[in-house]
């Protein structure tokens, strides 16, 4: 087990128990799909960020457990909706909910998880947390629409891509860290620091996800390599490669995005590697990771601060 997960394991086990308890529904299909998602595993990085952020600032209560489960419910809801929109068949090495039960149940259970998360937030009773999370869920939804509008467009600019990955990924990392700081009673300066830490970590994490879609291993990733290309998503490796390529190479890259065609995946992987686009993406991820770590360095030394630093390094060194 990774060191930061080992350090937080007792709390994370309580989060998992809370998730199972809060999945209870009179409708069996809700629980069936919910348990399918929970049992599929995943890195649980977002709830871990809530736990570590709160503990790094000296929090001694229990609300961080509920809040971590809330963050995971919201994340899982976005995955359910994502997989329907993207017509994905695999996640974490298992059939997606939409592949197994169909689109309608997947969307509706995603809605259930969203509403259950807000029920739990009401119980916590913090208007600051409600404000953070209501804003964040709105930003995520906007990012989903923006990504859909960008689909099969080979002319997406880097700044537009970065805006989408902020909304779809980094915003929830931000919220996890800021909420952890908020329930600890931290002042606004510390809340801003933890929010900024979450932002840079989230951007770094998604950059690595998009890089691994071109150089990862399907068995380790739990999904098919080249899925982004097959869905017509212009992520940074391809955006950069198009920008530095000419002639037939640029034409092939653009047509593959425009037609959502991964039939030339092996050739395209060779192109993005040869053009330096994977190195470019990795370097940007490392820069954001270093910015995240720099935000933590002034904090008092503690196990929890070191865990956050270890988590950040894992995010850009991982192969899955």
RODRENDREN-480579 format. One record per residue (C-alpha): residue number from 1; y, z, x; chain; residue in one letter. Coordinates in nm, 2 decimals, padded with zeros to 4 digits. Layout:
% RODRENDREN-480579
+------+--------+--------+--------+-------+------+
: resi :     py :     pz :     px : chain : resn :
+------+--------+--------+--------+-------+------+
:  NUM :      Y :      Z :      X :     A :    a :
...
+------+--------+--------+--------+-------+------+
This chain:
% RODRENDREN-480579
+------+--------+--------+--------+-------+------+
: resi :     py :     pz :     px : chain : resn :
+------+--------+--------+--------+-------+------+
:    1 :  00.00 :  00.00 :  00.00 :     A :    x :
:    2 :  00.35 : -00.08 :  00.12 :     A :    x :
:    3 :  00.53 :  00.22 :  00.27 :     A :    x :
:    4 :  00.81 :  00.23 :  00.01 :     A :    x :
:    5 :  00.55 :  00.21 : -00.27 :     A :    x :
:    6 :  00.34 :  00.49 : -00.12 :     A :    x :
:    7 :  00.65 :  00.72 : -00.10 :     A :    x :
:    8 :  00.73 :  00.67 : -00.46 :     A :    x :
:    9 :  00.38 :  00.65 : -00.59 :     A :    x :
:   10 :  00.38 :  00.97 : -00.81 :     A :    x :
:   11 :  00.69 :  00.86 : -00.99 :     A :    x :
:   12 :  00.57 :  00.50 : -01.02 :     A :    x :
:   13 :  00.24 :  00.63 : -01.18 :     A :    x :
:   14 :  00.45 :  00.81 : -01.43 :     A :    x :
:   15 :  00.65 :  00.49 : -01.50 :     A :    x :
:   16 :  00.32 :  00.30 : -01.56 :     A :    x :
:   17 :  00.21 :  00.58 : -01.80 :     A :    x :
:   18 :  00.54 :  00.56 : -01.99 :     A :    x :
:   19 :  00.51 :  00.18 : -02.02 :     A :    x :
:   20 :  00.17 :  00.21 : -02.17 :     A :    x :
:   21 :  00.29 :  00.48 : -02.42 :     A :    x :
:   22 :  00.60 :  00.29 : -02.51 :     A :    x :
:   23 :  00.40 : -00.03 : -02.58 :     A :    x :
:   24 :  00.25 :  00.13 : -02.89 :     A :    x :
:   25 :  00.29 : -00.08 : -03.20 :     A :    x :
:   26 :  00.13 : -00.10 : -03.54 :     A :    x :
:   27 :  00.07 : -00.47 : -03.47 :     A :    x :
:   28 : -00.23 : -00.51 : -03.25 :     A :    x :
:   29 : -00.12 : -00.84 : -03.10 :     A :    x :
:   30 :  00.19 : -00.67 : -02.96 :     A :    x :
:   31 : -00.02 : -00.42 : -02.77 :     A :    x :
:   32 : -00.27 : -00.68 : -02.67 :     A :    x :
:   33 : -00.01 : -00.91 : -02.51 :     A :    x :
:   34 :  00.18 : -00.61 : -02.37 :     A :    x :
:   35 : -00.13 : -00.47 : -02.20 :     A :    x :
:   36 : -00.22 : -00.82 : -02.06 :     A :    x :
:   37 :  00.12 : -00.83 : -01.89 :     A :    x :
:   38 :  00.11 : -00.47 : -01.76 :     A :    x :
:   39 : -00.25 : -00.51 : -01.63 :     A :    x :
:   40 : -00.15 : -00.83 : -01.45 :     A :    x :
:   41 :  00.02 : -00.61 : -01.20 :     A :    x :
:   42 :  00.32 : -00.74 : -01.02 :     A :    x :
:   43 :  00.54 : -00.59 : -00.75 :     A :    x :
:   44 :  00.73 : -00.35 : -00.98 :     A :    x :
:   45 :  01.03 : -00.39 : -00.75 :     A :    x :
:   46 :  01.29 : -00.35 : -01.02 :     A :    x :
:   47 :  01.16 : -00.01 : -01.15 :     A :    x :
:   48 :  01.10 :  00.10 : -00.79 :     A :    x :
:   49 :  01.47 :  00.02 : -00.73 :     A :    x :
:   50 :  01.57 :  00.25 : -01.01 :     A :    x :
:   51 :  01.36 :  00.53 : -00.88 :     A :    x :
:   52 :  01.46 :  00.50 : -00.51 :     A :    x :
:   53 :  01.83 :  00.46 : -00.60 :     A :    x :
:   54 :  01.84 :  00.77 : -00.80 :     A :    x :
:   55 :  01.64 :  00.97 : -00.55 :     A :    x :
:   56 :  01.86 :  00.84 : -00.26 :     A :    x :
:   57 :  02.15 :  01.01 : -00.43 :     A :    x :
:   58 :  01.97 :  01.34 : -00.49 :     A :    x :
:   59 :  01.87 :  01.30 : -00.86 :     A :    x :
:   60 :  01.64 :  01.58 : -00.97 :     A :    x :
:   61 :  01.58 :  01.50 : -01.34 :     A :    x :
:   62 :  01.33 :  01.28 : -01.54 :     A :    x :
:   63 :  01.55 :  01.01 : -01.69 :     A :    x :
:   64 :  01.48 :  00.78 : -01.39 :     A :    x :
:   65 :  01.13 :  00.75 : -01.52 :     A :    x :
:   66 :  01.23 :  00.62 : -01.86 :     A :    x :
:   67 :  01.50 :  00.40 : -01.71 :     A :    x :
:   68 :  01.25 :  00.24 : -01.47 :     A :    x :
:   69 :  01.03 :  00.16 : -01.77 :     A :    x :
:   70 :  01.33 :  00.01 : -01.95 :     A :    x :
:   71 :  01.41 : -00.22 : -01.66 :     A :    x :
:   72 :  01.04 : -00.33 : -01.64 :     A :    x :
:   73 :  01.04 : -00.40 : -02.02 :     A :    x :
:   74 :  01.35 : -00.62 : -01.99 :     A :    x :
:   75 :  01.21 : -00.80 : -01.69 :     A :    x :
:   76 :  00.88 : -00.86 : -01.86 :     A :    x :
:   77 :  01.05 : -00.99 : -02.17 :     A :    x :
:   78 :  01.24 : -01.24 : -01.96 :     A :    x :
:   79 :  00.91 : -01.35 : -01.80 :     A :    x :
:   80 :  00.76 : -01.41 : -02.15 :     A :    x :
:   81 :  01.05 : -01.62 : -02.25 :     A :    x :
:   82 :  01.06 : -01.80 : -01.91 :     A :    x :
:   83 :  00.70 : -01.90 : -01.93 :     A :    x :
:   84 :  00.75 : -02.05 : -02.28 :     A :    x :
:   85 :  01.06 : -02.25 : -02.17 :     A :    x :
:   86 :  00.89 : -02.37 : -01.84 :     A :    x :
:   87 :  00.55 : -02.43 : -02.01 :     A :    x :
:   88 :  00.39 : -02.22 : -01.73 :     A :    x :
:   89 :  00.02 : -02.17 : -01.72 :     A :    x :
:   90 : -00.03 : -01.92 : -01.45 :     A :    x :
:   91 :  00.15 : -01.59 : -01.35 :     A :    x :
:   92 :  00.02 : -01.34 : -01.10 :     A :    x :
:   93 : -00.30 : -01.53 : -01.08 :     A :    x :
:   94 : -00.38 : -01.50 : -01.46 :     A :    x :
:   95 : -00.31 : -01.73 : -01.76 :     A :    x :
:   96 :  00.03 : -01.67 : -01.90 :     A :    x :
:   97 :  00.07 : -01.52 : -02.24 :     A :    x :
:   98 :  00.18 : -01.85 : -02.39 :     A :    x :
:   99 : -00.12 : -02.02 : -02.24 :     A :    x :
:  100 : -00.35 : -01.76 : -02.39 :     A :    x :
:  101 : -00.19 : -01.68 : -02.72 :     A :    x :
:  102 :  00.07 : -01.95 : -02.78 :     A :    x :
:  103 :  00.44 : -01.98 : -02.77 :     A :    x :
:  104 :  00.54 : -01.81 : -03.09 :     A :    x :
:  105 :  00.36 : -01.48 : -03.01 :     A :    x :
:  106 :  00.50 : -01.48 : -02.66 :     A :    x :
:  107 :  00.86 : -01.52 : -02.78 :     A :    x :
:  108 :  00.82 : -01.25 : -03.04 :     A :    x :
:  109 :  00.66 : -01.00 : -02.81 :     A :    x :
:  110 :  00.94 : -01.07 : -02.57 :     A :    x :
:  111 :  01.18 : -00.98 : -02.84 :     A :    x :
:  112 :  00.98 : -00.66 : -02.92 :     A :    x :
:  113 :  01.01 : -00.56 : -02.55 :     A :    x :
:  114 :  01.38 : -00.62 : -02.55 :     A :    x :
:  115 :  01.44 : -00.41 : -02.86 :     A :    x :
:  116 :  01.20 : -00.13 : -02.74 :     A :    x :
:  117 :  01.40 : -00.11 : -02.42 :     A :    x :
:  118 :  01.72 : -00.06 : -02.61 :     A :    x :
:  119 :  01.56 :  00.21 : -02.83 :     A :    x :
:  120 :  01.47 :  00.39 : -02.51 :     A :    x :
:  121 :  01.82 :  00.35 : -02.38 :     A :    x :
:  122 :  01.96 :  00.52 : -02.69 :     A :    x :
:  123 :  01.73 :  00.82 : -02.62 :     A :    x :
:  124 :  01.87 :  00.85 : -02.27 :     A :    x :
:  125 :  02.21 :  00.88 : -02.43 :     A :    x :
:  126 :  02.43 :  00.73 : -02.16 :     A :    x :
:  127 :  02.70 :  00.49 : -02.27 :     A :    x :
:  128 :  02.74 :  00.38 : -01.91 :     A :    x :
:  129 :  02.38 :  00.28 : -01.89 :     A :    x :
:  130 :  02.40 :  00.11 : -02.23 :     A :    x :
:  131 :  02.71 : -00.08 : -02.10 :     A :    x :
:  132 :  02.54 : -00.19 : -01.78 :     A :    x :
:  133 :  02.22 : -00.30 : -01.95 :     A :    x :
:  134 :  02.38 : -00.48 : -02.25 :     A :    x :
:  135 :  02.60 : -00.68 : -02.01 :     A :    x :
:  136 :  02.31 : -00.75 : -01.79 :     A :    x :
:  137 :  02.08 : -00.88 : -02.06 :     A :    x :
:  138 :  02.36 : -01.11 : -02.18 :     A :    x :
:  139 :  02.41 : -01.24 : -01.83 :     A :    x :
:  140 :  02.04 : -01.31 : -01.79 :     A :    x :
:  141 :  02.03 : -01.50 : -02.12 :     A :    x :
:  142 :  02.33 : -01.71 : -02.01 :     A :    x :
:  143 :  02.14 : -01.78 : -01.69 :     A :    x :
:  144 :  01.84 : -01.90 : -01.88 :     A :    x :
:  145 :  02.05 : -02.15 : -02.08 :     A :    x :
:  146 :  02.23 : -02.26 : -01.76 :     A :    x :
:  147 :  01.90 : -02.33 : -01.58 :     A :    x :
:  148 :  01.77 : -02.52 : -01.88 :     A :    x :
:  149 :  02.09 : -02.73 : -01.88 :     A :    x :
:  150 :  02.04 : -02.80 : -01.51 :     A :    x :
:  151 :  01.68 : -02.91 : -01.55 :     A :    x :
:  152 :  01.59 : -03.25 : -01.40 :     A :    x :
:  153 :  01.94 : -03.29 : -01.26 :     A :    x :
:  154 :  01.91 : -03.39 : -00.89 :     A :    x :
:  155 :  02.29 : -03.35 : -00.83 :     A :    x :
:  156 :  02.31 : -02.97 : -00.87 :     A :    x :
:  157 :  02.54 : -02.82 : -00.61 :     A :    x :
:  158 :  02.45 : -02.51 : -00.40 :     A :    x :
:  159 :  02.72 : -02.30 : -00.57 :     A :    x :
:  160 :  02.58 : -02.38 : -00.91 :     A :    x :
:  161 :  02.23 : -02.29 : -00.80 :     A :    x :
:  162 :  02.35 : -01.96 : -00.65 :     A :    x :
:  163 :  02.52 : -01.88 : -00.98 :     A :    x :
:  164 :  02.20 : -01.94 : -01.17 :     A :    x :
:  165 :  01.99 : -01.72 : -00.94 :     A :    x :
:  166 :  02.25 : -01.44 : -00.97 :     A :    x :
:  167 :  02.22 : -01.45 : -01.34 :     A :    x :
:  168 :  01.85 : -01.49 : -01.37 :     A :    x :
:  169 :  01.74 : -01.25 : -01.09 :     A :    x :
:  170 :  02.01 : -01.06 : -00.90 :     A :    x :
:  171 :  02.18 : -00.93 : -01.21 :     A :    x :
:  172 :  01.88 : -00.72 : -01.30 :     A :    x :
:  173 :  01.84 : -00.60 : -00.94 :     A :    x :
:  174 :  02.21 : -00.50 : -00.96 :     A :    x :
:  175 :  02.15 : -00.32 : -01.29 :     A :    x :
:  176 :  01.85 : -00.13 : -01.16 :     A :    x :
:  177 :  02.04 :  00.00 : -00.86 :     A :    x :
:  178 :  02.36 :  00.08 : -01.05 :     A :    x :
:  179 :  02.17 :  00.26 : -01.33 :     A :    x :
:  180 :  01.98 :  00.47 : -01.08 :     A :    x :
:  181 :  02.31 :  00.57 : -00.92 :     A :    x :
:  182 :  02.47 :  00.63 : -01.26 :     A :    x :
:  183 :  02.21 :  00.88 : -01.39 :     A :    x :
:  184 :  02.23 :  01.06 : -01.06 :     A :    x :
:  185 :  02.59 :  01.14 : -01.14 :     A :    x :
:  186 :  02.73 :  00.94 : -00.85 :     A :    x :
:  187 :  03.10 :  00.85 : -00.86 :     A :    x :
:  188 :  03.23 :  00.50 : -00.92 :     A :    x :
:  189 :  03.25 :  00.42 : -00.55 :     A :    x :
:  190 :  02.88 :  00.49 : -00.50 :     A :    x :
:  191 :  02.79 :  00.30 : -00.82 :     A :    x :
:  192 :  02.97 :  00.00 : -00.68 :     A :    x :
:  193 :  02.79 :  00.03 : -00.35 :     A :    x :
:  194 :  02.45 :  00.04 : -00.52 :     A :    x :
:  195 :  02.54 : -00.25 : -00.75 :     A :    x :
:  196 :  02.64 : -00.46 : -00.44 :     A :    x :
:  197 :  02.32 : -00.36 : -00.27 :     A :    x :
:  198 :  02.12 : -00.48 : -00.57 :     A :    x :
:  199 :  02.32 : -00.80 : -00.58 :     A :    x :
:  200 :  02.24 : -00.90 : -00.22 :     A :    x :
:  201 :  01.88 : -00.79 : -00.24 :     A :    x :
:  202 :  01.83 : -00.99 : -00.56 :     A :    x :
:  203 :  01.98 : -01.30 : -00.41 :     A :    x :
:  204 :  01.76 : -01.26 : -00.10 :     A :    x :
:  205 :  01.45 : -01.20 : -00.31 :     A :    x :
:  206 :  01.50 : -01.52 : -00.52 :     A :    x :
:  207 :  01.58 : -01.73 : -00.22 :     A :    x :
:  208 :  01.25 : -01.63 : -00.07 :     A :    x :
:  209 :  01.07 : -01.70 : -00.41 :     A :    x :
:  210 :  01.22 : -02.05 : -00.41 :     A :    x :
:  211 :  01.12 : -02.10 : -00.04 :     A :    x :
:  212 :  00.77 : -01.99 : -00.10 :     A :    x :
:  213 :  00.73 : -02.24 : -00.38 :     A :    x :
:  214 :  00.73 : -02.50 : -00.10 :     A :    x :
:  215 :  00.55 : -02.32 :  00.18 :     A :    x :
:  216 :  00.35 : -02.05 :  00.01 :     A :    x :
:  217 : -00.02 : -02.02 : -00.07 :     A :    x :
:  218 : -00.12 : -02.05 : -00.44 :     A :    x :
:  219 : -00.38 : -01.78 : -00.42 :     A :    x :
:  220 : -00.14 : -01.53 : -00.27 :     A :    x :
:  221 :  00.15 : -01.63 : -00.50 :     A :    x :
:  222 : -00.06 : -01.61 : -00.81 :     A :    x :
:  223 :  00.10 : -01.94 : -00.93 :     A :    x :
:  224 :  00.09 : -02.30 : -00.83 :     A :    x :
:  225 :  00.29 : -02.41 : -00.53 :     A :    x :
:  226 :  00.53 : -02.68 : -00.64 :     A :    x :
:  227 :  00.59 : -02.54 : -00.99 :     A :    x :
:  228 :  00.97 : -02.57 : -00.95 :     A :    x :
:  229 :  00.94 : -02.94 : -00.86 :     A :    x :
:  230 :  00.70 : -03.00 : -01.15 :     A :    x :
:  231 :  00.95 : -02.84 : -01.39 :     A :    x :
:  232 :  01.25 : -03.04 : -01.25 :     A :    x :
:  233 :  01.42 : -02.74 : -01.10 :     A :    x :
:  234 :  01.65 : -02.82 : -00.81 :     A :    x :
:  235 :  01.63 : -02.51 : -00.60 :     A :    x :
:  236 :  01.79 : -02.46 : -00.26 :     A :    x :
:  237 :  01.52 : -02.62 : -00.04 :     A :    x :
:  238 :  01.55 : -02.95 : -00.23 :     A :    x :
:  239 :  01.93 : -02.92 : -00.28 :     A :    x :
:  240 :  01.98 : -02.89 :  00.09 :     A :    x :
:  241 :  01.72 : -03.16 :  00.17 :     A :    x :
:  242 :  01.90 : -03.40 : -00.06 :     A :    x :
:  243 :  02.23 : -03.32 :  00.11 :     A :    x :
:  244 :  02.11 : -03.40 :  00.46 :     A :    x :
:  245 :  01.87 : -03.69 :  00.38 :     A :    x :
:  246 :  01.95 : -04.06 :  00.34 :     A :    x :
:  247 :  01.79 : -04.37 :  00.21 :     A :    x :
:  248 :  01.43 : -04.36 :  00.08 :     A :    x :
:  249 :  01.39 : -03.99 :  00.15 :     A :    x :
:  250 :  01.69 : -03.89 : -00.06 :     A :    x :
:  251 :  01.58 : -04.13 : -00.33 :     A :    x :
:  252 :  01.23 : -03.98 : -00.34 :     A :    x :
:  253 :  01.37 : -03.62 : -00.36 :     A :    x :
:  254 :  01.61 : -03.71 : -00.64 :     A :    x :
:  255 :  01.36 : -03.90 : -00.84 :     A :    x :
:  256 :  01.11 : -03.61 : -00.82 :     A :    x :
:  257 :  01.36 : -03.37 : -00.97 :     A :    x :
:  258 :  01.48 : -03.63 : -01.22 :     A :    x :
:  259 :  01.13 : -03.70 : -01.35 :     A :    x :
:  260 :  00.99 : -03.35 : -01.29 :     A :    x :
:  261 :  00.73 : -03.52 : -01.08 :     A :    x :
:  262 :  00.52 : -03.32 : -00.83 :     A :    x :
:  263 :  00.28 : -03.60 : -00.75 :     A :    x :
:  264 :  00.44 : -03.65 : -00.41 :     A :    x :
:  265 :  00.45 : -03.27 : -00.34 :     A :    x :
:  266 :  00.28 : -03.29 :  00.01 :     A :    x :
:  267 :  00.53 : -03.56 :  00.12 :     A :    x :
:  268 :  00.82 : -03.36 : -00.02 :     A :    x :
:  269 :  00.71 : -03.04 :  00.15 :     A :    x :
:  270 :  00.71 : -03.24 :  00.47 :     A :    x :
:  271 :  01.06 : -03.37 :  00.40 :     A :    x :
:  272 :  01.21 : -03.03 :  00.32 :     A :    x :
:  273 :  01.05 : -02.88 :  00.63 :     A :    x :
:  274 :  01.16 : -03.16 :  00.86 :     A :    x :
:  275 :  01.51 : -03.16 :  00.72 :     A :    x :
:  276 :  01.55 : -02.79 :  00.82 :     A :    x :
:  277 :  01.59 : -02.69 :  00.45 :     A :    x :
:  278 :  01.32 : -02.42 :  00.45 :     A :    x :
:  279 :  01.49 : -02.27 :  00.76 :     A :    x :
:  280 :  01.83 : -02.30 :  00.59 :     A :    x :
:  281 :  01.70 : -02.12 :  00.28 :     A :    x :
:  282 :  01.53 : -01.85 :  00.49 :     A :    x :
:  283 :  01.84 : -01.79 :  00.70 :     A :    x :
:  284 :  02.05 : -01.74 :  00.39 :     A :    x :
:  285 :  01.80 : -01.49 :  00.25 :     A :    x :
:  286 :  01.81 : -01.30 :  00.58 :     A :    x :
:  287 :  02.19 : -01.29 :  00.57 :     A :    x :
:  288 :  02.19 : -01.14 :  00.22 :     A :    x :
:  289 :  01.92 : -00.89 :  00.32 :     A :    x :
:  290 :  02.13 : -00.78 :  00.62 :     A :    x :
:  291 :  02.43 : -00.74 :  00.39 :     A :    x :
:  292 :  02.22 : -00.52 :  00.16 :     A :    x :
:  293 :  02.10 : -00.30 :  00.45 :     A :    x :
:  294 :  02.46 : -00.27 :  00.59 :     A :    x :
:  295 :  02.57 : -00.12 :  00.25 :     A :    x :
:  296 :  02.30 :  00.15 :  00.28 :     A :    x :
:  297 :  02.36 :  00.25 :  00.65 :     A :    x :
:  298 :  02.66 :  00.48 :  00.58 :     A :    x :
:  299 :  02.44 :  00.69 :  00.33 :     A :    x :
:  300 :  02.30 :  01.02 :  00.46 :     A :    x :
:  301 :  01.96 :  00.96 :  00.63 :     A :    x :
:  302 :  01.67 :  01.03 :  00.39 :     A :    x :
:  303 :  01.32 :  00.91 :  00.31 :     A :    x :
:  304 :  01.46 :  00.73 :  00.01 :     A :    x :
:  305 :  01.73 :  00.54 :  00.20 :     A :    x :
:  306 :  01.47 :  00.43 :  00.45 :     A :    x :
:  307 :  01.24 :  00.32 :  00.16 :     A :    x :
:  308 :  01.53 :  00.10 :  00.02 :     A :    x :
:  309 :  01.57 : -00.05 :  00.37 :     A :    x :
:  310 :  01.20 : -00.12 :  00.40 :     A :    x :
:  311 :  01.19 : -00.27 :  00.05 :     A :    x :
:  312 :  01.48 : -00.50 :  00.15 :     A :    x :
:  313 :  01.29 : -00.61 :  00.47 :     A :    x :
:  314 :  00.97 : -00.67 :  00.27 :     A :    x :
:  315 :  01.16 : -00.89 :  00.03 :     A :    x :
:  316 :  01.25 : -01.15 :  00.30 :     A :    x :
:  317 :  00.93 : -01.11 :  00.52 :     A :    x :
:  318 :  00.67 : -01.14 :  00.24 :     A :    x :
:  319 :  00.43 : -01.43 :  00.19 :     A :    x :
:  320 :  00.38 : -01.37 : -00.19 :     A :    x :
+------+--------+--------+--------+-------+------+
